[in-house]
Amino acid sequence: MPQDETDTEHSDSGYAEADLNHRERATLRAVSRGDAEITCSSEPDLFLDGLACCDQGTAHRLARAGLIAPAYAGRPGQRVPAVLTDAGQRALAPSLVGN
């Protein structure tokens, strides 16, 4: 259940850019730039430019929705590069037009 009017629920399929809130789009854009790391865990934490993302709830939702993922498998808790999945690229694509 959403926690407030800016929070949204997402499923693993059919995630459209229109379903993303501003913070989720910004987080996906940050991951797409290539400076993000993610921990290998069931609730992965996201790091941007070496610093912990200020909204781990958003990071968890994006990972559960299959929009971001580790670039490769690592040890539990290990930080590895984060990447957009194909679904993440499709969800973000409309907001990249004109940028």
KOLGU-4560 file (N, C-alpha, C; in nm, 3 decimals, padded with zeros to 5 digits):
<recs>
<n_xx: 00.084 n_yy: -00.119 n_zz: 00.000 ca_xx: 00.000 ca_yy: 00.000 ca_zz: 00.000 c_xx: 00.088 c_yy: 00.124 c_zz: 00.000 mol: A seq: 1 type: MET>
<n_xx: 00.057 n_yy: 00.224 n_zz: -00.083 ca_xx: 00.136 ca_yy: 00.346 ca_zz: -00.085 c_xx: 00.137 c_yy: 00.414 c_zz: 00.051 mol: A seq: 2 type: PRO>
<n_xx: 00.252 n_yy: 00.473 n_zz: 00.085 ca_xx: 00.266 ca_yy: 00.540 ca_zz: 00.213 c_xx: 00.216 c_yy: 00.683 c_zz: 00.209 mol: A seq: 3 type: GLN>
<n_xx: 00.222 n_yy: 00.746 n_zz: 00.094 ca_xx: 00.170 ca_yy: 00.881 ca_zz: 00.079 c_xx: 00.133 c_yy: 00.904 c_zz: -00.067 mol: A seq: 4 type: ASP>
<n_xx: 00.092 n_yy: 01.025 n_zz: -00.099 ca_xx: 00.044 ca_yy: 01.051 ca_zz: -00.234 c_xx: 00.153 c_yy: 01.045 c_zz: -00.340 mol: A seq: 5 type: GLU>
<n_xx: 00.281 n_yy: 01.050 n_zz: -00.301 ca_xx: 00.390 ca_yy: 01.042 ca_zz: -00.399 c_xx: 00.442 c_yy: 00.901 c_zz: -00.415 mol: A seq: 6 type: THR>
<n_xx: 00.401 n_yy: 00.810 n_zz: -00.329 ca_xx: 00.445 ca_yy: 00.672 ca_zz: -00.334 c_xx: 00.349 c_yy: 00.593 c_zz: -00.423 mol: A seq: 7 type: ASP>
<n_xx: 00.400 n_yy: 00.494 n_zz: -00.492 ca_xx: 00.316 ca_yy: 00.413 ca_zz: -00.578 c_xx: 00.347 c_yy: 00.267 c_zz: -00.560 mol: A seq: 8 type: THR>
<n_xx: 00.250 n_yy: 00.182 n_zz: -00.587 ca_xx: 00.271 ca_yy: 00.036 ca_zz: -00.586 c_xx: 00.303 c_yy: -00.006 c_zz: -00.729 mol: A seq: 9 type: GLU>
<n_xx: 00.391 n_yy: -00.104 n_zz: -00.742 ca_xx: 00.428 ca_yy: -00.149 ca_zz: -00.874 c_xx: 00.432 c_yy: -00.301 c_zz: -00.878 mol: A seq: 10 type: HIS>
<n_xx: 00.401 n_yy: -00.356 n_zz: -00.992 ca_xx: 00.413 ca_yy: -00.500 ca_zz: -01.011 c_xx: 00.533 c_yy: -00.526 c_zz: -01.100 mol: A seq: 11 type: SER>
<n_xx: 00.568 n_yy: -00.653 n_zz: -01.114 ca_xx: 00.684 ca_yy: -00.689 ca_zz: -01.194 c_xx: 00.660 c_yy: -00.674 c_zz: -01.343 mol: A seq: 12 type: ASP>
<n_xx: 00.537 n_yy: -00.657 n_zz: -01.387 ca_xx: 00.511 ca_yy: -00.648 ca_zz: -01.531 c_xx: 00.431 c_yy: -00.523 c_zz: -01.561 mol: A seq: 13 type: SER>
<n_xx: 00.443 n_yy: -00.477 n_zz: -01.685 ca_xx: 00.364 ca_yy: -00.363 ca_zz: -01.729 c_xx: 00.402 c_yy: -00.232 c_zz: -01.664 mol: A seq: 14 type: GLY>
<n_xx: 00.525 n_yy: -00.217 n_zz: -01.625 ca_xx: 00.570 ca_yy: -00.095 ca_zz: -01.559 c_xx: 00.595 c_yy: 00.012 c_zz: -01.663 mol: A seq: 15 type: TYR>
<n_xx: 00.511 n_yy: 00.111 n_zz: -01.669 ca_xx: 00.524 ca_yy: 00.216 ca_zz: -01.769 c_xx: 00.583 c_yy: 00.342 c_zz: -01.705 mol: A seq: 16 type: ALA>
<n_xx: 00.644 n_yy: 00.425 n_zz: -01.786 ca_xx: 00.702 ca_yy: 00.549 ca_zz: -01.737 c_xx: 00.600 c_yy: 00.632 c_zz: -01.663 mol: A seq: 17 type: GLU>
<n_xx: 00.475 n_yy: 00.629 n_zz: -01.709 ca_xx: 00.370 ca_yy: 00.707 ca_zz: -01.643 c_xx: 00.347 c_yy: 00.659 c_zz: -01.501 mol: A seq: 18 type: ALA>
<n_xx: 00.383 n_yy: 00.534 n_zz: -01.470 ca_xx: 00.366 ca_yy: 00.480 ca_zz: -01.335 c_xx: 00.476 c_yy: 00.524 c_zz: -01.240 mol: A seq: 19 type: ASP>
<n_xx: 00.585 n_yy: 00.578 n_zz: -01.294 ca_xx: 00.698 ca_yy: 00.618 ca_zz: -01.211 c_xx: 00.676 c_yy: 00.756 c_zz: -01.152 mol: A seq: 20 type: LEU>
<n_xx: 00.709 n_yy: 00.772 n_zz: -01.024 ca_xx: 00.704 ca_yy: 00.906 ca_zz: -00.968 c_xx: 00.837 c_yy: 00.976 c_zz: -00.999 mol: A seq: 21 type: ASN>
<n_xx: 00.847 n_yy: 01.102 n_zz: -00.967 ca_xx: 00.965 ca_yy: 01.181 ca_zz: -01.001 c_xx: 01.093 c_yy: 01.120 c_zz: -00.942 mol: A seq: 22 type: HIS>
<n_xx: 01.087 n_yy: 01.079 n_zz: -00.818 ca_xx: 01.207 ca_yy: 01.024 ca_zz: -00.752 c_xx: 01.249 c_yy: 00.893 c_zz: -00.818 mol: A seq: 23 type: ARG>
<n_xx: 01.154 n_yy: 00.811 n_zz: -00.856 ca_xx: 01.187 ca_yy: 00.684 ca_zz: -00.923 c_xx: 01.253 c_yy: 00.710 c_zz: -01.058 mol: A seq: 24 type: GLU>
<n_xx: 01.200 n_yy: 00.807 n_zz: -01.135 ca_xx: 01.262 ca_yy: 00.841 ca_zz: -01.263 c_xx: 01.403 c_yy: 00.894 c_zz: -01.243 mol: A seq: 25 type: ARG>
<n_xx: 01.421 n_yy: 00.980 n_zz: -01.143 ca_xx: 01.554 ca_yy: 01.035 ca_zz: -01.115 c_xx: 01.652 c_yy: 00.925 c_zz: -01.074 mol: A seq: 26 type: ALA>
<n_xx: 01.605 n_yy: 00.829 n_zz: -00.997 ca_xx: 01.690 ca_yy: 00.718 ca_zz: -00.955 c_xx: 01.728 c_yy: 00.632 c_zz: -01.074 mol: A seq: 27 type: THR>
<n_xx: 01.634 n_yy: 00.603 n_zz: -01.162 ca_xx: 01.665 ca_yy: 00.527 ca_zz: -01.283 c_xx: 01.765 c_yy: 00.602 c_zz: -01.371 mol: A seq: 28 type: LEU>
<n_xx: 01.748 n_yy: 00.732 n_zz: -01.384 ca_xx: 01.844 ca_yy: 00.811 ca_zz: -01.464 c_xx: 01.983 c_yy: 00.804 c_zz: -01.403 mol: A seq: 29 type: ARG>
<n_xx: 01.991 n_yy: 00.811 n_zz: -01.269 ca_xx: 02.121 ca_yy: 00.803 ca_zz: -01.202 c_xx: 02.186 c_yy: 00.667 c_zz: -01.226 mol: A seq: 30 type: ALA>
<n_xx: 02.109 n_yy: 00.560 n_zz: -01.219 ca_xx: 02.164 ca_yy: 00.427 ca_zz: -01.245 c_xx: 02.209 c_yy: 00.418 c_zz: -01.391 mol: A seq: 31 type: VAL>
<n_xx: 02.133 n_yy: 00.477 n_zz: -01.482 ca_xx: 02.168 ca_yy: 00.469 ca_zz: -01.624 c_xx: 02.300 c_yy: 00.539 c_zz: -01.656 mol: A seq: 32 type: SER>
<n_xx: 02.342 n_yy: 00.634 n_zz: -01.572 ca_xx: 02.468 ca_yy: 00.704 ca_zz: -01.595 c_xx: 02.590 c_yy: 00.616 c_zz: -01.565 mol: A seq: 33 type: ARG>
<n_xx: 02.569 n_yy: 00.504 n_zz: -01.494 ca_xx: 02.677 ca_yy: 00.409 ca_zz: -01.473 c_xx: 02.758 c_yy: 00.424 c_zz: -01.347 mol: A seq: 34 type: GLY>
<n_xx: 02.723 n_yy: 00.515 n_zz: -01.258 ca_xx: 02.799 ca_yy: 00.534 ca_zz: -01.134 c_xx: 02.729 c_yy: 00.476 c_zz: -01.012 mol: A seq: 35 type: ASP>
<n_xx: 02.638 n_yy: 00.383 n_zz: -01.033 ca_xx: 02.561 ca_yy: 00.327 ca_zz: -00.922 c_xx: 02.611 c_yy: 00.187 c_zz: -00.887 mol: A seq: 36 type: ALA>
<n_xx: 02.600 n_yy: 00.156 n_zz: -00.759 ca_xx: 02.629 ca_yy: 00.021 ca_zz: -00.709 c_xx: 02.508 c_yy: -00.027 c_zz: -00.633 mol: A seq: 37 type: GLU>
<n_xx: 02.491 n_yy: -00.158 n_zz: -00.626 ca_xx: 02.379 ca_yy: -00.219 ca_zz: -00.556 c_xx: 02.433 c_yy: -00.337 c_zz: -00.476 mol: A seq: 38 type: ILE>
<n_xx: 02.376 n_yy: -00.360 n_zz: -00.359 ca_xx: 02.420 ca_yy: -00.475 ca_zz: -00.280 c_xx: 02.346 c_yy: -00.600 c_zz: -00.328 mol: A seq: 39 type: THR>
<n_xx: 02.414 n_yy: -00.712 n_zz: -00.318 ca_xx: 02.354 ca_yy: -00.841 ca_zz: -00.354 c_xx: 02.279 c_yy: -00.892 c_zz: -00.232 mol: A seq: 40 type: CYS>
<n_xx: 02.150 n_yy: -00.870 n_zz: -00.231 ca_xx: 02.067 ca_yy: -00.914 ca_zz: -00.119 c_xx: 01.920 c_yy: -00.915 c_zz: -00.162 mol: A seq: 41 type: SER>
<n_xx: 01.836 n_yy: -00.970 n_zz: -00.076 ca_xx: 01.693 ca_yy: -00.975 ca_zz: -00.108 c_xx: 01.630 c_yy: -00.837 c_zz: -00.106 mol: A seq: 42 type: SER>
<n_xx: 01.683 n_yy: -00.745 n_zz: -00.028 ca_xx: 01.641 ca_yy: -00.604 ca_zz: -00.026 c_xx: 01.765 c_yy: -00.521 c_zz: -00.053 mol: A seq: 43 type: GLU>
<n_xx: 01.805 n_yy: -00.511 n_zz: -00.181 ca_xx: 01.932 ca_yy: -00.447 ca_zz: -00.214 c_xx: 01.934 c_yy: -00.298 c_zz: -00.183 mol: A seq: 44 type: PRO>
<n_xx: 02.048 n_yy: -00.253 n_zz: -00.133 ca_xx: 02.070 ca_yy: -00.110 ca_zz: -00.109 c_xx: 02.142 c_yy: -00.053 c_zz: -00.230 mol: A seq: 45 type: ASP>
<n_xx: 02.113 n_yy: 00.072 n_zz: -00.260 ca_xx: 02.168 ca_yy: 00.139 ca_zz: -00.376 c_xx: 02.265 c_yy: 00.247 c_zz: -00.331 mol: A seq: 46 type: LEU>
<n_xx: 02.376 n_yy: 00.258 n_zz: -00.403 ca_xx: 02.477 ca_yy: 00.359 ca_zz: -00.376 c_xx: 02.502 c_yy: 00.437 c_zz: -00.505 mol: A seq: 47 type: PHE>
<n_xx: 02.504 n_yy: 00.570 n_zz: -00.494 ca_xx: 02.526 ca_yy: 00.657 ca_zz: -00.608 c_xx: 02.652 c_yy: 00.739 c_zz: -00.582 mol: A seq: 48 type: LEU>
<n_xx: 02.746 n_yy: 00.732 n_zz: -00.673 ca_xx: 02.875 ca_yy: 00.800 ca_zz: -00.656 c_xx: 02.940 c_yy: 00.764 c_zz: -00.523 mol: A seq: 49 type: ASP>
<n_xx: 02.924 n_yy: 00.639 n_zz: -00.481 ca_xx: 02.985 ca_yy: 00.589 ca_zz: -00.359 c_xx: 02.910 c_yy: 00.617 c_zz: -00.231 mol: A seq: 50 type: GLY>
<n_xx: 02.802 n_yy: 00.695 n_zz: -00.239 ca_xx: 02.724 ca_yy: 00.730 ca_zz: -00.120 c_xx: 02.591 c_yy: 00.655 c_zz: -00.122 mol: A seq: 51 type: LEU>
<n_xx: 02.543 n_yy: 00.620 n_zz: -00.003 ca_xx: 02.415 ca_yy: 00.551 ca_zz: 00.007 c_xx: 02.304 c_yy: 00.641 c_zz: -00.046 mol: A seq: 52 type: ALA>
<n_xx: 02.218 n_yy: 00.584 n_zz: -00.128 ca_xx: 02.101 ca_yy: 00.655 ca_zz: -00.181 c_xx: 02.016 c_yy: 00.701 c_zz: -00.062 mol: A seq: 53 type: CYS>
<n_xx: 01.967 n_yy: 00.823 n_zz: -00.068 ca_xx: 01.891 ca_yy: 00.877 ca_zz: 00.045 c_xx: 01.752 c_yy: 00.815 c_zz: 00.058 mol: A seq: 54 type: CYS>
<n_xx: 01.705 n_yy: 00.746 n_zz: -00.045 ca_xx: 01.572 ca_yy: 00.685 ca_zz: -00.041 c_xx: 01.584 c_yy: 00.536 c_zz: -00.077 mol: A seq: 55 type: ASP>
<n_xx: 01.621 n_yy: 00.455 n_zz: 00.022 ca_xx: 01.637 ca_yy: 00.312 ca_zz: -00.003 c_xx: 01.502 c_yy: 00.246 c_zz: -00.032 mol: A seq: 56 type: GLN>
<n_xx: 01.392 n_yy: 00.304 n_zz: 00.015 ca_xx: 01.260 ca_yy: 00.250 ca_zz: -00.018 c_xx: 01.235 c_yy: 00.252 c_zz: -00.168 mol: A seq: 57 type: GLY>
<n_xx: 01.274 n_yy: 00.361 n_zz: -00.233 ca_xx: 01.262 ca_yy: 00.370 ca_zz: -00.378 c_xx: 01.352 c_yy: 00.266 c_zz: -00.444 mol: A seq: 58 type: THR>
<n_xx: 01.474 n_yy: 00.253 n_zz: -00.395 ca_xx: 01.567 ca_yy: 00.154 ca_zz: -00.452 c_xx: 01.509 c_yy: 00.013 c_zz: -00.440 mol: A seq: 59 type: ALA>
<n_xx: 01.450 n_yy: -00.018 n_zz: -00.325 ca_xx: 01.391 ca_yy: -00.150 ca_zz: -00.305 c_xx: 01.274 c_yy: -00.173 c_zz: -00.401 mol: A seq: 60 type: HIS>
<n_xx: 01.188 n_yy: -00.071 n_zz: -00.418 ca_xx: 01.074 ca_yy: -00.085 ca_zz: -00.510 c_xx: 01.122 c_yy: -00.107 c_zz: -00.653 mol: A seq: 61 type: ARG>
<n_xx: 01.223 n_yy: -00.032 n_zz: -00.695 ca_xx: 01.273 ca_yy: -00.047 ca_zz: -00.832 c_xx: 01.335 c_yy: -00.184 c_zz: -00.853 mol: A seq: 62 type: LEU>
<n_xx: 01.405 n_yy: -00.236 n_zz: -00.753 ca_xx: 01.464 ca_yy: -00.369 ca_zz: -00.763 c_xx: 01.355 c_yy: -00.476 c_zz: -00.766 mol: A seq: 63 type: ALA>
<n_xx: 01.257 n_yy: -00.465 n_zz: -00.677 ca_xx: 01.147 ca_yy: -00.564 ca_zz: -00.674 c_xx: 01.068 c_yy: -00.562 c_zz: -00.804 mol: A seq: 64 type: ARG>
<n_xx: 01.055 n_yy: -00.444 n_zz: -00.865 ca_xx: 00.981 ca_yy: -00.433 ca_zz: -00.990 c_xx: 01.064 c_yy: -00.480 c_zz: -01.109 mol: A seq: 65 type: ALA>
<n_xx: 01.190 n_yy: -00.513 n_zz: -01.086 ca_xx: 01.274 ca_yy: -00.563 ca_zz: -01.194 c_xx: 01.326 c_yy: -00.454 c_zz: -01.286 mol: A seq: 66 type: GLY>
<n_xx: 01.336 n_yy: -00.330 n_zz: -01.237 ca_xx: 01.384 ca_yy: -00.219 ca_zz: -01.318 c_xx: 01.533 c_yy: -00.194 c_zz: -01.301 mol: A seq: 67 type: LEU>
<n_xx: 01.589 n_yy: -00.229 n_zz: -01.186 ca_xx: 01.733 ca_yy: -00.221 ca_zz: -01.164 c_xx: 01.778 c_yy: -00.356 c_zz: -01.109 mol: A seq: 68 type: ILE>
<n_xx: 01.905 n_yy: -00.387 n_zz: -01.132 ca_xx: 01.957 ca_yy: -00.516 ca_zz: -01.089 c_xx: 02.109 c_yy: -00.508 c_zz: -01.079 mol: A seq: 69 type: ALA>
<n_xx: 02.170 n_yy: -00.604 n_zz: -01.010 ca_xx: 02.316 ca_yy: -00.612 ca_zz: -01.011 c_xx: 02.365 c_yy: -00.646 c_zz: -01.151 mol: A seq: 70 type: PRO>
<n_xx: 02.479 n_yy: -00.593 n_zz: -01.190 ca_xx: 02.537 ca_yy: -00.623 ca_zz: -01.321 c_xx: 02.581 c_yy: -00.769 c_zz: -01.328 mol: A seq: 71 type: ALA>
<n_xx: 02.616 n_yy: -00.826 n_zz: -01.214 ca_xx: 02.656 ca_yy: -00.967 ca_zz: -01.207 c_xx: 02.633 c_yy: -01.015 c_zz: -01.065 mol: A seq: 72 type: TYR>
<n_xx: 02.630 n_yy: -01.145 n_zz: -01.048 ca_xx: 02.608 ca_yy: -01.205 ca_zz: -00.916 c_xx: 02.730 c_yy: -01.182 c_zz: -00.828 mol: A seq: 73 type: ALA>
<n_xx: 02.706 n_yy: -01.156 n_zz: -00.704 ca_xx: 02.815 ca_yy: -01.136 ca_zz: -00.608 c_xx: 02.783 c_yy: -01.210 c_zz: -00.479 mol: A seq: 74 type: GLY>
<n_xx: 02.873 n_yy: -01.198 n_zz: -00.385 ca_xx: 02.850 ca_yy: -01.257 ca_zz: -00.252 c_xx: 02.738 c_yy: -01.180 c_zz: -00.182 mol: A seq: 75 type: ARG>
<n_xx: 02.664 n_yy: -01.245 n_zz: -00.093 ca_xx: 02.560 ca_yy: -01.173 ca_zz: -00.020 c_xx: 02.619 c_yy: -01.050 c_zz: 00.050 mol: A seq: 76 type: PRO>
<n_xx: 02.557 n_yy: -00.936 n_zz: 00.027 ca_xx: 02.600 ca_yy: -00.811 ca_zz: 00.086 c_xx: 02.706 c_yy: -00.736 c_zz: 00.007 mol: A seq: 77 type: GLY>
<n_xx: 02.766 n_yy: -00.801 n_zz: -00.092 ca_xx: 02.869 ca_yy: -00.736 ca_zz: -00.173 c_xx: 02.809 c_yy: -00.626 c_zz: -00.260 mol: A seq: 78 type: GLN>
<n_xx: 02.881 n_yy: -00.514 n_zz: -00.273 ca_xx: 02.840 ca_yy: -00.408 ca_zz: -00.364 c_xx: 02.896 c_yy: -00.435 c_zz: -00.503 mol: A seq: 79 type: ARG>
<n_xx: 02.809 n_yy: -00.434 n_zz: -00.602 ca_xx: 02.848 ca_yy: -00.455 ca_zz: -00.742 c_xx: 02.783 c_yy: -00.345 c_zz: -00.825 mol: A seq: 80 type: VAL>
<n_xx: 02.829 n_yy: -00.324 n_zz: -00.947 ca_xx: 02.765 ca_yy: -00.222 ca_zz: -01.031 c_xx: 02.615 c_yy: -00.250 c_zz: -01.049 mol: A seq: 81 type: PRO>
<n_xx: 02.537 n_yy: -00.144 n_zz: -01.046 ca_xx: 02.392 ca_yy: -00.154 ca_zz: -01.072 c_xx: 02.365 c_yy: -00.117 c_zz: -01.217 mol: A seq: 82 type: ALA>
<n_xx: 02.270 n_yy: -00.184 n_zz: -01.276 ca_xx: 02.233 ca_yy: -00.156 ca_zz: -01.414 c_xx: 02.081 c_yy: -00.148 c_zz: -01.426 mol: A seq: 83 type: VAL>
<n_xx: 02.037 n_yy: -00.079 n_zz: -01.531 ca_xx: 01.896 ca_yy: -00.084 ca_zz: -01.566 c_xx: 01.872 c_yy: -00.215 c_zz: -01.638 mol: A seq: 84 type: LEU>
<n_xx: 01.764 n_yy: -00.280 n_zz: -01.606 ca_xx: 01.723 ca_yy: -00.399 ca_zz: -01.681 c_xx: 01.657 c_yy: -00.352 c_zz: -01.811 mol: A seq: 85 type: THR>
<n_xx: 01.624 n_yy: -00.446 n_zz: -01.897 ca_xx: 01.550 ca_yy: -00.409 ca_zz: -02.018 c_xx: 01.420 c_yy: -00.339 c_zz: -01.982 mol: A seq: 86 type: ASP>
<n_xx: 01.353 n_yy: -00.390 n_zz: -01.879 ca_xx: 01.227 ca_yy: -00.327 ca_zz: -01.835 c_xx: 01.253 c_yy: -00.187 c_zz: -01.782 mol: A seq: 87 type: ALA>
<n_xx: 01.363 n_yy: -00.167 n_zz: -01.711 ca_xx: 01.398 ca_yy: -00.035 ca_zz: -01.661 c_xx: 01.427 c_yy: 00.062 c_zz: -01.773 mol: A seq: 88 type: GLY>
<n_xx: 01.495 n_yy: 00.016 n_zz: -01.877 ca_xx: 01.522 ca_yy: 00.101 ca_zz: -01.994 c_xx: 01.393 c_yy: 00.139 c_zz: -02.064 mol: A seq: 89 type: GLN>
<n_xx: 01.302 n_yy: 00.042 n_zz: -02.078 ca_xx: 01.173 ca_yy: 00.072 ca_zz: -02.143 c_xx: 01.091 c_yy: 00.170 c_zz: -02.058 mol: A seq: 90 type: ARG>
<n_xx: 01.093 n_yy: 00.152 n_zz: -01.927 ca_xx: 01.014 ca_yy: 00.240 ca_zz: -01.840 c_xx: 01.068 c_yy: 00.381 c_zz: -01.841 mol: A seq: 91 type: ALA>
<n_xx: 01.199 n_yy: 00.396 n_zz: -01.854 ca_xx: 01.262 ca_yy: 00.527 ca_zz: -01.851 c_xx: 01.264 c_yy: 00.595 c_zz: -01.987 mol: A seq: 92 type: LEU>
<n_xx: 01.260 n_yy: 00.521 n_zz: -02.094 ca_xx: 01.278 ca_yy: 00.574 ca_zz: -02.230 c_xx: 01.193 c_yy: 00.699 c_zz: -02.260 mol: A seq: 93 type: ALA>
<n_xx: 01.064 n_yy: 00.703 n_zz: -02.228 ca_xx: 00.986 ca_yy: 00.823 ca_zz: -02.261 c_xx: 01.038 c_yy: 00.949 c_zz: -02.194 mol: A seq: 94 type: PRO>
<n_xx: 01.094 n_yy: 00.940 n_zz: -02.072 ca_xx: 01.143 ca_yy: 01.060 ca_zz: -02.004 c_xx: 01.280 c_yy: 01.103 c_zz: -02.056 mol: A seq: 95 type: SER>
<n_xx: 01.348 n_yy: 01.017 n_zz: -02.134 ca_xx: 01.478 ca_yy: 01.055 ca_zz: -02.190 c_xx: 01.465 c_yy: 01.131 c_zz: -02.321 mol: A seq: 96 type: LEU>
<n_xx: 01.348 n_yy: 01.125 n_zz: -02.382 ca_xx: 01.325 ca_yy: 01.196 ca_zz: -02.508 c_xx: 01.337 c_yy: 01.345 c_zz: -02.482 mol: A seq: 97 type: VAL>
<n_xx: 01.422 n_yy: 01.410 n_zz: -02.557 ca_xx: 01.439 ca_yy: 01.555 ca_zz: -02.542 c_xx: 01.542 c_yy: 01.592 c_zz: -02.438 mol: A seq: 98 type: GLY>
<n_xx: 01.605 n_yy: 01.494 n_zz: -02.371 ca_xx: 01.709 ca_yy: 01.524 ca_zz: -02.271 c_xx: 01.845 c_yy: 01.520 c_zz: -02.332 mol: A seq: 99 type: ASN>
</recs>
